[in-house]
Amino acid sequence: MRKVLNIGLALLLLLSLPGCMDRIDLEDATLTLMIGLDMNEKNELLFYASSPVFSREAQVKSEENGVKAHSLRESRQRFDEMVSGVTLSGKVQLFVVGRRLLQTTD
């Protein structure tokens, strides 16, 4: 009986371990580490994003994009269309605000 209880406990512990079925390889992901925000001459918001590239074959080791959008959410959707991998925006380390945006009263 004790042997069956130990086997059952071991199976329960093994089933509770998290799996790796939904993993994303670092080479297939785009980690947005910097987001910039500014305005152009027409008072439209400009969003910039900078991401490192982890592929060994890549000549350029960073990816930089800029889009016009009304909100940060809309800019993230447009960045998703432009970048090469799955975008992970929860890793932002730096948020840069431009001078022109700071000078507006709105």
Summary of the structure (lengths in Angstrom):
residues: 106
radius of gyration: 22.0
end to end distance: 73.7
largest distance: 78.9
contacts: 229
relative contact order: 0.22
helix: 35%
strand: 29%
